[in-house]
Amino acid sequence: MFLSSAIDSYLRLDTFEKVLRAIAIVFIVVAIVCICVVGVIWLVNIIKAALKRRRENPKEKSTKTPLFRIVKNNELKFWQKLLIRIGIFLLGFVLYMIIISLITGASGGQILSTLFKGNFGSSISIWSLLRNTFLLFGVAVALVPVFKMRFWNIGAEGQILVGGLATFAIMKYLTPALHNMQFLLFIVMFLGGILAGMLWGVFPALFKAKFGTNETLFTLMMNYIAIQLVRYFCIKWEKIPGSGEVGIINNVFGSEYPRVGWISNNFLSGIFGNGNYVVLLLLVSVVALAMYVYMKYTKQGYEIKVVGGSVNTANYAAIDVQKVTIRTVLISSAICGFIGMLIVAGVDHSLSPNLAAGRGFTAITVTWLGNFNMVLMLIISAILTFFSAGAKRLASDISLNASMSDVLIGIIIFFILISEFFIRYRVKINLKKKEKEELVNASN
Amino acid sequence: MFELKNLSKYFGSVIANEDISLKINEGEILALLGENGSGKTTLMNMLAGLYFPDSGQIFHKGEEIVIKSPKDASDHGIGMIHQHFKLVDLLTAAENVILGLNKGFLLDREKIEQEIKEVADMYGFNIDPKKKVYNMTVSEKQTLEIVKVLYRGANLLILDEPTAVLTPQEAKQLFKALQRLKERGKAIVLITHKMNEVLEVSDNIAVLRKGRLVARIDTKDATELKLAELMVGEKVSLNIKRSKVKDPVLRLEIRNLSVKNLYGRTVLDDVSFDAYGGEILGIAGISGSGQKELLEAIAGLEHAQKGSEITYYHPKHNEVKLIGKSPLQIKRLGISLSFVPEDRLGMGLVGSMGMVDNVLLRTYDETPNFYKNRKRAKKIAKEIKDELAVSTPSEDTAVQTLSGGNVQKVLVGREIANNPIVFMTAYAVRGLDINTSYVIYDILNKQKEAGVAVIYVGEDLDVLLALSDKILVLSNGSISKPLDPKKVTKEEIGLLMTNQMVKES
């Protein structure tokens, strides 16, 4: 796919550029072929030598020590870890740019500027970067307690969806009654969102606690129910028959109740002004802070860690594991439902099966890569959001296939993972004494 | 036959082995003696190809060899019998023996079974090649492991703590077999920390301490005390004191306790006994005879069958029936039951947490507050650290990074800080060094003198006999009458331990 788009973009260039690019491509291909040929010759030689040794000396056992060995490394200072993280991230970023430039022919500067334009080009794009970062971060925060408890909730996506669905339904049916008491409407929306999320979490939790069912499959399946449910309501409430789209609720134009129930514009608008997402960012920050305190300073947070550490120990210490499991999943799914409410009431003002936009899954990556550290999780949310927004811009400006850019985000995540490996381990290269001496001699 | 020269192995900054040079001769039983964590197993794992040395050389008949994998080790005639058997339960003895040997595409079972039988007969082992491993007893499995390495042509057999899972009688059988192997020119390395075994079977003794070889002596010149001092590096006294029992009070009355496991098999069968405050009640038995279930049933962690009764006599209030109550209910009733379980990190402690958070496990729920209060736990953790000399970088270092002895000190310390009325311990000194073991015996004695009812489940019969005021023997879920440790002998207990099995077969 990306090949065709690359060819497309190539054909659109003028003649001079075409020639230059062609030379560059030929050069790269020749270089790759050379490297391959050298590599193959080298391998063949090694195998030949080994076979020869075998023939001459059939009884000889292998006497070479392993070349690479992985050694544990736990004496790194904070700044060393930071340096490794940043360095390897930059490496991944460079690879990311090289691949894009190979595919599209754009220069590094062009890619960089497009990425930045996509994220910081206008106040709208800056706000959307912040908003998406915090929404993703909020879901990651919701996953912290369940993952600490080793309850693999991969149903955040569904919990967000039903939270959004409940919010939308409340906005749709209660706006006429409550449009004069918006504060009450917000409370009902808030409760509706988190209760719906909890409803989606409580079943897997109950079954896990009572019957020991596998929560991974259960929560995953709940996602599909949620998606189909939202689809159903999208068609039921569709604006134009057959479109399957519900449109913007309480629209600014042509609606009886403009912007009623919209978080960003009406709720606390006197303080923060219209058109930005300060309220949303604040709400997510409050949730994150509360979660930090909950996990670190409360007895319940402590119980979660004990259950996650070892269920046997928890039983032994007279902790009611069933109760803790259900309670924790309820908290987690409530936050997911709350995020769903924020998306519908604060961002989309609409309903679609796509409203969670994969955040429920991406957040799993964020929580693990951030190692349950709120600051790290926020940074990783920002990086992922940055690249996915940048990818959209890359797609429109330098015609990089949108799916390809998703693949390339994988490179970034992969390199973040690699940095964790190098923080925990060191790779030692073994050279036998003789070889070492040879090396010394050779250098002399 | 084999020679190690200046072998070193490090795990991060931890020295596992440093600069060890050792000769292993044919026709010799070499005992590798050392406390837990002294590097015995690491050293032998380098011979067996599981670890690769950081530096140093290995010679076989004068030629340098490199062992990168268990296969290399096997090619050089080295076979290791691990403490935890490496057998596939669902396969037969013969299938386990040839596993991984790559002898062509087709299997000639008849021929292989015949060959295995021949090997076994040659060294006087009794083995049925067609028997499935899951049908074997522990000692049969061990025999199979030995035959396996012999079939693969091993000239050096390394046995890692082979008697840990055997009864005294089975251990005797094993030692006889080792003598036969020795007479046929095999070299044998016996990894162990039990000194009486070493003195009984070995020809030479190599003592390791903190990763270094401190001595290689002839068994004829060795005494138990001398070996202990070499292992510990300082003078030790090997006497366990037993103070006189003063006015025992009934604390725990167990009647007709029966427990079935998950698969419906009876693991405790109609067990009845009493535990008195001011006494140490020793419980002997082959591991897996129901010890775990017994203690867990008392702690409320195991579901007991109908008709079982456990009565706890509270010093101030009335008696309480414990059957059917959850640990939480037992705790809420104000019952001071301390329990040092067998699985220290899997049940007694949370490995990823530090000392303070682990102490908190017992105290965090004392107040009705929403927030936890670490102050008291911090104080207790500090006291445990100072009094029991726990060596840890800080009270917040994850306990799973500590050595086994320190982990046990944390656990025992916490349970004692709980001011128990009944104090149960399962294999309290398993894997601990001599000094720590004596610290634990000392603690148990102090608890006993303070009027606590101590239940000590143990495996070392010498210790059980020296420490307990009464001994019960569990065998296959049934319990014996209380025995007087001053009158009963080790052999008699050994017989009681296997009693049930004899009856069954």
Interface residues (C-beta under 8 A of the other chain):
Chain A: K61 S62 T63 K64 T65 P66 R69 V71 K72 N73 N74 E75 Y297 T298 K299 Q300 G301 Y302 K305 V306 G309 S310 N312 T313 N315 Y316 A317 A318 I319 D320
Chain B: F11 G12 S13 F52 E64 I65 V66 K68 D72 D75 H76 A299 L301 S326 P327 L328 I330 K331 F339 P341 D343 L345 G346 M347 G348 L349 V350 G351 S352 M353 D357 L360 L361 R362 Y364 D365 N369 F370 Y371 K372
